[in-house]
Amino acid sequence: MLCCSSTEQFLGGAVATCVFQSIILKLESAKVIKSGASQNIRKTSENDAAQRHKNRKTPIRLEPFNAEPPRSALISSYVTPVDFFYKRNHGPIPIVDDIEKYYFSIRGLIKNPKDLFMRDIRMLPKYNVTATLQCAGNRRTAMSKSRTVKGVGWDVAALGNAVWGGVKLADVLELVGIPKQTSVTKSGGKHVEFVSIDKCKEENGGPYKASIPLSQATDPEADVLLAYEMNGKLSMLPGISNSKYSIIMPKLLNRDHGYPLRVVVPGVIGARSVKWLDAINIIAEECQGFFMQKDYKMFPPSVNWDNINWTTRRPLMDFPVQCAICSLEDMNMIKPGKVKISGYAVSGGGRGIERLDVSIDGGKNWVEASRYQKMGSPYVADGLSSDKWAWVLFELMVDIPQSTQIVAKAVDSAANVQPENVETIWNLRGVLNTSWHRVHVRVGHSNM
């Protein structure tokens, strides 16, 4: 069927050949019955999990399973293949056995609560939105080299860019009587809380949950989705060569990324895009869950675990401007001569990437790299043909005659620029490391 889309052209690209580390997962097998329904929801079994994740990613943590791809594989295509999309979990991965019986509820400060099944969702207009999701802890390992931090040890690949297919949350909320562009309901609801099926120890065995403002949820331009597809395949209509009339063949979410239904909040840290949706609550105050109130907040370098006061900071939402070099590992041995420097840049809130600067002498002199999204289509920050919620890839050919430090920094369309040093933004949870990305290379002759 024809789809409404913010992406006129879907490009998967060739995936680089990489050698991945085999993964063996050890997760408890269990069964959970969803209250008020006859459906069964169970956690991933040990054998099933091991088979699904074998030879795909480098694991960061096995219980719960968290993994990222090698950085070179990450930028092998504009749209991240599902198998290379980072995985962030706080508990065992649930499985919904019977899609016909699956539903989620909408409750709270509204007059018309509802239970919605997948057949109800599929009756609404479908949209395809290209959006980059990024863990707030991306590049945490580099921050930990300055001072110790607490959290999953991510390199630079705890993010991915996908084409998400689903319905706009603004359309869903209209089904319970909340008009578009609403900031507060008549009953005082100001926030939309998403509750997941999966359970985690931080919630004392309760469900993972997060929230966004109602004004964002009801704004169609914010493109907040309830997604049931990820990276569908582009197909041209028979006898028509114009890509404007192409269709995206459906590809359902897999269980790792939230099957059968997940939230996608573009431009916001990944922690708010709740997977395995179980319930939506319209509430007066922001969600009081652990990951909204006692995690994913940014404190100054002076705060430590002895003097921290979680109530003094708001939950993180939009992610700042960010970039990373992915074509080179730190301390790479390279041959003298021309070297391609490539990577990604992204900014939250729908802001485009205005400039990408690269230095091959540790930050003394800079050269601007080329930027692109879809091949054959010039990238213009905040341009109508650009994907405003998606990353931008960059590349630059340079001559490197001697060992040096290569540095990259991005500037977004609001003139925000990455901070020079990680020390100035260090925080005890190691979130939002958006400092200049640095890679040391040694020039010499190798057997590569």
C-alpha positions as CSV (number, residue, x, y, z in Angstrom):
1,M,0.0,0.0,0.0
2,L,1.1,3.6,-0.5
3,C,2.5,5.3,2.7
4,C,2.8,8.8,4.0
5,S,6.5,9.2,4.4
6,S,9.2,11.7,5.5
7,T,11.7,9.8,3.4
8,E,11.2,9.8,-0.3
9,Q,14.1,7.5,-1.0
10,F,15.1,4.5,1.1
11,L,18.7,3.4,0.7
12,G,20.1,0.4,2.5
13,G,23.5,0.2,0.9
14,A,26.0,-2.6,1.0
15,V,27.0,-3.9,4.3
16,A,30.7,-4.2,5.0
17,T,32.1,-7.6,5.6
18,C,33.1,-7.8,9.3
19,V,34.2,-10.5,11.7
20,F,32.0,-10.6,14.7
21,Q,32.5,-12.1,18.1
22,S,30.3,-15.1,18.9
23,I,27.9,-14.5,21.7
24,I,26.4,-16.8,24.1
25,L,23.6,-15.4,26.2
26,K,22.4,-16.8,29.5
27,L,18.9,-15.6,30.2
28,E,16.4,-17.1,32.5
29,S,13.3,-18.7,30.8
30,A,10.0,-17.5,32.3
31,K,6.4,-16.9,31.5
32,V,4.4,-13.8,32.4
33,I,0.7,-13.4,32.0
34,K,-0.5,-9.9,31.1
35,S,-3.2,-8.8,33.4
36,G,-6.7,-8.7,31.9
37,A,-5.7,-10.7,28.8
38,S,-5.4,-14.3,27.8
39,Q,-2.2,-13.7,25.9
40,N,1.1,-15.1,27.0
41,I,4.2,-13.0,27.2
42,R,7.4,-14.7,28.1
43,K,11.1,-13.8,28.3
44,T,13.7,-15.0,25.9
45,S,14.9,-18.5,26.4
46,E,18.6,-19.3,26.7
47,N,18.8,-21.3,23.5
48,D,16.7,-18.9,21.5
49,A,18.7,-15.9,22.6
50,A,22.1,-17.5,21.9
51,Q,21.0,-18.4,18.4
52,R,19.6,-15.0,17.5
53,H,22.7,-13.1,18.6
54,K,25.4,-15.4,17.4
55,N,28.1,-13.8,15.2
56,R,26.3,-10.4,15.0
57,K,27.7,-7.9,17.4
58,T,30.4,-7.4,20.0
59,P,28.7,-7.8,23.4
60,I,29.1,-5.1,26.0
61,R,27.1,-6.9,28.6
62,L,25.4,-10.3,28.4
63,E,22.8,-10.0,31.3
64,P,20.9,-8.0,30.3
65,F,22.0,-8.1,26.7
66,N,23.7,-4.9,25.4
67,A,25.7,-4.8,22.3
68,E,27.0,-2.5,19.5
69,P,28.5,-3.2,16.1
70,P,32.1,-2.5,15.1
71,R,32.3,1.2,14.2
72,S,33.3,0.5,10.6
73,A,30.1,-1.6,10.1
74,L,28.0,1.1,11.6
75,I,28.6,3.6,8.7
76,S,28.5,1.0,5.9
77,S,25.1,2.3,4.9
78,Y,22.9,5.3,5.6
79,V,20.1,3.1,7.0
80,T,21.5,0.8,9.6
81,P,20.8,-2.9,8.9
82,V,18.7,-4.4,11.7
83,D,21.5,-6.9,12.7
84,F,23.9,-4.0,13.1
85,F,21.5,-1.8,15.1
86,Y,22.7,-1.4,18.7
87,K,20.8,-3.3,21.4
88,R,20.1,-1.7,24.8
89,N,18.1,-3.7,27.4
90,H,17.4,-3.5,31.1
91,G,16.0,-7.0,31.5
92,P,15.3,-10.2,29.6
93,I,13.7,-9.7,26.2
94,P,10.0,-10.5,26.2
95,I,8.2,-12.4,23.5
96,V,4.6,-11.8,22.6
97,D,3.2,-15.2,21.5
98,D,-0.2,-14.3,20.1
99,I,-0.3,-11.1,18.1
100,E,-4.1,-11.3,17.7
101,K,-4.6,-11.1,21.4
102,Y,-1.9,-8.5,22.0
103,Y,-3.2,-5.0,23.1
104,F,-2.2,-2.0,25.0
105,S,-4.3,0.3,27.2
106,I,-4.6,4.1,27.3
107,R,-5.7,5.3,30.8
108,G,-5.2,8.2,33.1
109,L,-6.5,11.8,33.1
110,I,-8.9,11.3,30.2
111,K,-12.6,10.7,29.8
112,N,-12.5,7.8,27.3
113,P,-9.9,5.1,28.3
114,K,-9.4,2.4,25.7
115,D,-7.7,-0.9,24.9
116,L,-6.3,-1.0,21.5
117,F,-5.4,-4.1,19.5
118,M,-3.0,-4.2,16.5
119,R,-6.0,-4.3,14.2
120,D,-7.1,-0.9,15.6
121,I,-3.6,0.5,15.1
122,R,-3.4,-0.7,11.5
123,M,-6.6,1.2,10.7
124,L,-4.9,4.5,11.3
125,P,-2.7,6.3,8.6
126,K,0.7,4.7,8.4
127,Y,3.9,6.9,8.3
128,N,7.5,6.1,7.6
129,V,10.0,8.2,9.5
130,T,13.7,8.0,9.2
131,A,15.2,8.6,12.6
132,T,18.4,8.0,14.5
133,L,18.1,6.5,18.0
134,Q,21.1,7.0,20.3
135,C,21.8,5.8,23.8
136,A,22.6,8.6,26.2
137,G,25.7,6.6,27.2
138,N,27.2,6.5,23.7
139,R,31.0,7.1,23.9
140,R,31.0,6.4,27.6
141,T,34.2,4.4,27.5
142,A,36.1,7.5,26.3
143,M,34.7,9.5,29.2
144,S,35.7,6.9,31.7
145,K,39.4,7.4,30.7
146,S,39.2,10.8,32.2
147,R,37.6,9.6,35.5
148,T,35.6,6.6,36.5
149,V,32.0,6.5,35.5
150,K,29.1,4.1,36.1
151,G,27.3,2.4,33.2
152,V,27.5,0.2,30.1
153,G,30.9,0.6,28.4
154,W,29.8,1.9,25.0
155,D,32.3,2.8,22.3
156,V,31.0,5.1,19.5
157,A,28.3,2.8,18.0
158,A,25.5,2.9,20.5
159,L,23.2,4.4,17.9
160,G,21.6,3.5,14.6
161,N,19.5,5.1,11.9
162,A,16.4,3.3,10.8
163,V,13.2,3.8,8.8
164,W,10.4,3.3,11.3
165,G,6.9,2.4,10.1
166,G,3.9,2.9,12.2
167,V,1.2,5.4,13.3
168,K,1.6,8.8,14.8
169,L,1.0,9.0,18.5
170,A,-1.0,12.2,17.9
171,D,-3.5,10.2,15.8
172,V,-3.7,7.5,18.5
173,L,-4.4,10.0,21.2
174,E,-7.3,11.5,19.2
175,L,-9.0,8.1,19.7
176,V,-9.3,8.9,23.4
177,G,-10.5,12.4,22.9
178,I,-7.2,14.3,23.0
179,P,-7.0,16.8,20.1
180,K,-3.8,17.5,18.2
181,Q,-1.6,20.3,19.6
182,T,-2.9,19.8,23.2
183,S,-0.7,20.8,26.1
184,V,-3.1,19.8,28.9
185,T,-6.2,17.7,29.0
186,K,-9.4,18.9,30.7
187,S,-8.6,16.6,33.6
188,G,-5.1,18.0,34.0
189,G,-3.0,15.6,32.1
190,K,0.3,17.1,30.9
191,H,2.5,14.1,30.2
192,V,2.3,10.9,28.3
193,E,3.8,7.9,30.1
194,F,4.8,4.7,28.2
195,V,4.9,1.5,30.1
196,S,6.8,-1.5,28.8
197,I,6.1,-5.2,29.0
198,D,9.6,-6.0,30.1
199,K,10.6,-5.9,33.8
200,C,13.8,-4.7,35.3
201,K,15.6,-4.8,38.6
202,E,15.8,-1.0,38.9
203,E,12.0,-0.9,39.1
204,N,12.1,-3.6,41.8
205,G,10.8,-6.1,39.2
206,G,8.3,-3.7,37.8
207,P,8.1,-2.5,34.2
208,Y,10.4,-0.1,32.4
209,K,8.7,3.2,31.8
210,A,9.3,6.8,30.6
211,S,7.4,9.8,29.5
212,I,7.3,12.8,27.2
213,P,5.3,16.1,27.4
214,L,1.7,15.9,26.1
215,S,2.5,18.9,23.8
216,Q,5.2,16.8,22.1
217,A,3.0,13.7,21.9
218,T,0.1,15.5,20.2
219,D,2.3,17.5,17.7
220,P,2.1,15.7,14.3
221,E,5.3,17.5,13.3
222,A,7.2,15.9,16.2
223,D,6.7,12.6,14.4
224,V,6.4,10.5,17.6
225,L,5.4,7.0,16.4
226,L,4.0,3.8,17.7
227,A,6.1,1.7,15.3
228,Y,5.5,-1.8,14.2
229,E,7.9,-1.9,11.3
230,M,11.7,-1.3,10.9
231,N,13.6,-0.9,7.7
232,G,11.0,-2.0,5.1
233,K,12.3,-2.7,1.6
234,L,11.8,0.0,-1.1
235,S,9.9,-1.1,-4.1
236,M,9.0,0.9,-7.3
237,L,5.4,0.8,-8.6
238,P,5.2,-1.1,-11.8
239,G,5.8,1.1,-14.9
240,I,6.7,4.2,-12.8
241,S,10.4,5.4,-12.6
242,N,9.8,8.4,-10.3
243,S,10.9,7.5,-6.7
244,K,8.2,9.8,-5.4
245,Y,5.7,7.0,-6.2
246,S,7.7,4.2,-4.6
247,I,6.4,2.0,-1.8
248,I,8.1,0.5,1.2
249,M,7.4,-3.2,1.6
250,P,6.6,-3.9,5.3
251,K,9.2,-5.5,7.6
252,L,8.0,-6.1,11.1
253,L,10.0,-5.2,14.1
254,N,11.9,-8.1,15.5
255,R,11.7,-9.0,19.2
256,D,15.0,-7.3,20.0
257,H,13.7,-4.0,18.8
258,G,10.3,-4.0,20.4
259,Y,8.0,-6.4,18.5
260,P,5.1,-6.1,18.2
261,L,4.9,-2.3,19.0
262,R,7.3,0.2,20.3
263,V,7.5,4.0,20.8
264,V,9.9,6.0,18.7
265,V,10.6,9.6,19.9
266,P,12.8,11.2,17.3
267,G,15.6,13.6,18.4
268,V,15.4,12.4,22.0
269,I,17.7,10.0,23.9
270,G,16.9,6.4,23.2
271,A,15.7,5.8,26.8
272,R,12.4,7.5,26.0
273,S,11.6,5.3,23.0
274,V,10.0,2.5,25.0
275,K,10.0,-1.0,23.5
276,W,7.3,-3.7,23.9
277,L,4.5,-1.2,24.6
278,D,2.1,-2.4,27.3
279,A,0.3,0.8,28.4
280,I,0.0,4.5,27.8
281,N,-0.9,6.7,30.8
282,I,-1.9,10.4,30.6
283,I,-0.5,11.9,33.8
284,A,-0.2,15.3,35.5
285,E,3.5,15.1,36.3
286,E,6.4,13.5,34.4
287,C,6.9,9.8,34.9
288,Q,8.3,8.9,38.4
289,G,10.0,5.8,37.2
290,F,13.7,5.0,38.0
291,F,15.0,5.9,34.5
292,M,13.3,9.3,34.6
293,Q,14.1,10.3,38.1
294,K,17.3,8.5,39.2
295,D,19.1,7.9,35.9
296,Y,19.7,9.6,32.6
297,K,20.3,13.0,34.1
298,M,23.5,15.1,33.6
299,F,25.3,16.5,36.6
300,P,28.4,18.8,36.7
301,P,31.9,17.3,37.3
302,S,31.7,18.4,41.0
303,V,28.9,15.9,41.8
304,N,29.8,12.4,43.0
305,W,28.0,9.5,44.5
306,D,28.3,11.0,48.0
307,N,26.7,14.3,47.3
308,I,24.3,13.6,44.4
309,N,20.8,14.9,44.6
310,W,18.7,13.5,41.8
311,T,15.9,16.1,42.2
312,T,18.1,19.0,41.2
313,R,18.2,17.9,37.5
314,R,15.6,17.4,34.9
315,P,15.5,14.1,32.9
316,L,17.5,14.2,29.7
317,M,15.4,14.6,26.5
318,D,16.9,16.1,23.3
319,F,20.5,14.8,22.6
320,P,23.2,17.4,21.8
321,V,25.2,17.7,18.6
322,Q,27.5,14.7,18.3
323,C,29.9,13.1,15.8
324,A,32.4,10.3,15.7
325,I,35.1,9.0,13.3
326,C,34.2,5.4,12.3
327,S,36.7,4.6,9.5
328,L,39.6,4.4,12.0
329,E,40.1,2.8,15.3
330,D,42.1,4.5,18.0
331,M,45.8,3.7,17.6
332,N,45.4,2.3,14.1
333,M,48.6,1.5,12.1
334,I,48.2,3.1,8.7
335,K,50.5,3.4,5.6
336,P,51.7,6.9,4.7
337,G,49.6,8.6,2.0
338,K,45.9,9.2,1.3
339,V,43.5,8.1,4.0
340,K,39.7,8.3,4.0
341,I,38.2,9.7,7.2
342,S,34.5,9.0,7.6
343,G,31.9,8.8,10.3
344,Y,28.6,10.2,11.4
345,A,27.2,13.4,12.9
346,V,23.8,13.9,14.5
347,S,21.9,16.4,16.6
348,G,18.7,16.2,18.6
349,G,15.5,18.1,18.3
350,G,15.3,17.9,14.5
351,R,18.4,20.1,14.0
352,G,20.5,19.5,11.0
353,I,24.3,19.3,10.7
354,E,25.6,22.6,9.3
355,R,29.3,21.7,9.2
356,L,31.7,18.9,10.0
357,D,35.3,19.9,10.7
358,V,38.3,17.5,10.7
359,S,41.8,18.2,11.9
360,I,44.8,16.0,11.2
361,D,47.1,17.9,13.6
362,G,45.3,17.5,16.9
363,G,43.0,20.5,16.4
364,K,45.4,23.3,15.2
365,N,44.1,23.4,11.7
366,W,40.7,22.3,10.2
367,V,39.3,21.2,6.9
368,E,35.6,20.8,6.2
369,A,34.4,17.3,5.3
370,S,31.6,16.6,2.8
371,R,28.2,15.6,4.3
372,Y,25.5,13.4,2.9
373,Q,22.4,11.3,3.7
374,K,20.9,9.8,0.5
375,M,23.3,9.1,-2.4
376,G,22.7,11.4,-5.4
377,S,20.8,14.0,-3.3
378,P,22.8,17.0,-2.0
379,Y,22.5,17.4,1.8
380,V,21.3,20.8,3.1
381,A,20.9,21.2,6.8
382,D,17.2,21.6,7.6
383,G,16.4,21.3,3.9
384,L,13.0,20.0,2.8
385,S,14.5,17.0,1.1
386,S,16.7,16.1,4.1
387,D,15.7,13.7,6.9
388,K,15.6,16.0,9.9
389,W,15.6,13.3,12.5
390,A,18.4,11.3,11.0
391,W,22.2,11.3,11.2
392,V,24.4,12.7,8.5
393,L,27.4,10.8,7.2
394,F,30.7,12.5,6.4
395,E,33.9,11.8,4.6
396,L,37.2,13.4,3.7
397,M,40.3,12.2,1.9
398,V,43.5,13.6,3.5
399,D,47.2,13.0,3.2
400,I,48.7,11.7,6.5
401,P,52.6,11.6,6.3
402,Q,53.3,11.0,9.9
403,S,51.8,9.7,13.2
404,T,49.2,12.2,14.5
405,Q,45.9,12.7,16.3
406,I,42.8,13.1,14.0
407,V,40.0,15.1,15.5
408,A,36.4,15.7,14.3
409,K,33.7,18.1,15.5
410,A,30.3,19.0,14.3
411,V,28.2,22.2,14.3
412,D,24.4,21.9,14.0
413,S,21.9,24.3,12.4
414,A,21.4,26.2,15.6
415,A,25.2,26.8,15.7
416,N,25.7,24.4,18.7
417,V,29.2,23.0,18.6
418,Q,30.8,20.0,20.4
419,P,32.9,20.9,23.5
420,E,36.6,20.5,23.0
421,N,37.5,18.5,26.1
422,V,35.7,15.6,27.8
423,E,36.8,16.9,31.3
424,T,34.5,19.9,31.1
425,I,31.4,17.7,30.6
426,W,32.5,14.7,32.7
427,N,29.6,13.3,34.8
428,L,29.4,10.4,37.1
429,R,27.0,8.4,34.9
430,G,29.0,9.0,31.8
431,V,26.1,10.3,29.7
432,L,26.2,12.6,26.7
433,N,29.9,12.5,25.9
434,T,29.8,14.9,23.0
435,S,33.4,16.1,23.2
436,W,35.5,16.4,20.0
437,H,36.2,12.8,18.8
438,R,39.8,12.0,18.7
439,V,41.6,9.1,17.0
440,H,45.4,8.5,17.3
441,V,47.0,6.9,14.2
442,R,50.5,5.6,13.7
443,V,52.1,5.8,10.3
444,G,54.3,3.0,9.3
445,H,54.5,-0.1,7.2
446,S,52.4,-3.1,8.3
447,N,51.4,-6.5,7.1
448,M,47.8,-5.5,6.6
